[in-house]
Structure formats: structure tokens, C-alpha cells
Amino acid sequence: ARFYMLANLCAHSKRGAVWISYAVDQYRDKMNGKGFVEMTSLALVMPMHWAALHLCTDDPSEAIICKAAMALMPAEMKAKTRVHYGSHTECQYRLTTFGIPHVALPFTTMNNDPILEDHLAWYKKCLTKCQDPAAGKSSINNHFGSNQHDVLFAGRTYSRNGNEELRSMAMRHVQKYNGGNPKQRRAIVDSMVENIKSKGGRFLKLDADGSSWVEVSMPEVREKIGQMFRNFRRPRASQQQKTSLPIPNHLPLLDETDIAPNDVLFGRKVCHDGNLRLRQMVETMASEYDASTRGRKKQLVDSLVDDIKSSNGRFLRQVEGGKWQEVLDDGVVFSKVSSHFRNYRRNIRDKQ
């Protein structure tokens, strides 16, 4: 019969479990590749983080079917999947090139019975680590610890229920978040966190050596969710620079007498108290802005915009008839404020 196993590769793979389908000689079945889809589906739905998926076979037609079926896999899983064709010696040699020694496989070529002692010892070790009080309640085993409602922060997009639920909630609240003040934004983020936790979900990230998931502190969770909302602005901001904006009919038109001292007016060579204050803030933050990464630059611009709004300032643009109208699109505001940093840098360079 086809041999499905979880390889005991803790010393060789710190990023997750390894799944091996071994269908060579006496370990192969007579299904001619029909079990491949079921095996792959099982690997995808199991609550584990997969480091790799290896398919070993000595049947050329089955090898072709497996390689063709890889085209139907999600991109993340396809990158972790390899098909090995050949005899026992050839397949096991190719596995060693991926750091999988033949002694880690729970069988021998002379014995049809599985050898599970090492695998069971590894499994017990994983459970002991999860339950060890010395490890702390925040330490979760990399392979078995996370559940479907957990949100994983690991520098890449995870297609799992917790991450999908968080993205879905962020998309539903993005307009309200962009139009709110800092206090309202924090309340939105806290409600999203409570929603995930009410389902038993946690916010996890990998520890320094990548062997276990650890719970993320609440301030860091807020920062990461806030970054998710800011990422939604990027395509809109770039698009607004290329297209002219229609004048919203539902926003009131303001006379010059309606403009407050802390308002910022968009336009060339505008001399207004709010604009002068904005330029002073840009001048103060310019050095840090130039030395920062892209993500940190976005945070600086967002903090500057929040500072203007917290002092009852608005961002206004001039429309037809000499009237003024408030700009509520955060993408446009972000783009305009960012240009102040670029213009300041250009003016300093020109003076030199």
C-alpha cells in the first residue's frame, strides 16, 4: 500500500513538518496516481504548518500525473512540493539532497512493517514542550500548536481561517477606520482583536529560531493591524495621482471665511497658518523621514496627519468658483503630505 508518513525531521527542518508519500516497489499501491488528490487535500486541511511535501514513486506514469497535478496546487504549496522518480536508492538519495537522511524514514527496504518508535518519541516530545510550565503559556509548538482561528504573523500571507477573517474584517471597517480619529481607530482595532479571541483564536509569530509560535503582545498586535489598514491605501494613493478627482456633491462648499487657522490648504504657494504649521512639522521630522524605511515613513506621515486632525484641522482643496471643499480620501491626503517631505528635500538640495 502507499506509505503516508510524517517524517521525524526536527533536526533538519525548523520551519514545520515534512510529508512524504513513498510509493516505491513493495510500498506502492495499484491506484495509478488516483490517491494523489486525496493525499494532497489531506495535507492541506490538517492543522499543521508544512515545510515540504515529497512524492516518491517508481512508476513513470504516476510521476507524470503527480507533476501535472502540481499545477492545481496553491502557489505556496507548489513551491514546497517535489516529485522524485526512481528506485529505492534513487529516491532516498534525492531525499538526502533535501536534508532527509534515510534513517529518518520509518521503514527499511527489507521490512514491510513501519518503524514508529522514533516518530512516537518525537510526538511525545512535542506534547511535553507544549505542556511544559517552564516554557511558559505563550510558547506553542510549531507543528501542532496553532488552530484554525489563530492569526499568524510571519512576514508572508497565510491562507488560513484566522488570517482570512482578520483581512475580511479590515476590509469591512477600512472606510470607517480611515475617517476616524485615533481614539475611534483604536476602538475598531480592539473590536477586531476581541472578535478573533472570542473564537479561541490567538495572534502568533515565530520565535527567534523559528521552532515555536509565541503569542504577540497587544501593542504589537495593534501596530500590525494598523499597518494592514495603511496597506489598503497604497493602490488608491497611486491611482489618485494619475486621475483627476470628481467633486463630491454631498460635501459642503466653504468660503474663505469658513477656513479655520489649523486647516491645511492644498495648492501652490499657499500662505496659511495651517500650512505654515505643516511645513514646520515636516522640517522637524525630515531627517528621521529620510533615514527611515518605507514602512516607518508611512507611520511618520500618518502621525503627522493625525496630529493635524486632532487639533481640529482639515485638509481642503479649492474647487470651481473659488470655493473650498474638505478632502476626506485618506489616500489623497497621504499623497499630498508625503509630497511635502519630497519638496523640502528638493529645496534643501537646490540651496546647496
Secondary structure, 3 states (H helix, E strand, C coil): CCEEEEECCCCCCCCCEEEEEEECHHHCCCCCCCCHHHHHHHHHHCCCCEEEEEEEECCHHHHHHHHHHHHHCCHHHHCCEEEEECCHHHHHHHHHCCCCCHHHCCCECCECCCCCHHHHHHHHHHHHHHHCHHHCCCEEECCCCCCCCCEEECCCCCCCHHHHHHHHHHHHHHHHHHHCCHHHHHHHHHHHHHHHHHCCCCEEEECCCCCEEEECCHHHHHHHHHHHHHHHHHHHHHHHHHCCCCCCCCCCCECHHHCCCCCEEECCCCCCHHHHHHHHHHHHHHHHHHCCCHHHHHHHHHHHHHHHHHCCCCEEEECHHHCEEECCCHHHHHHHHHHHHHHHHHHHHHHC
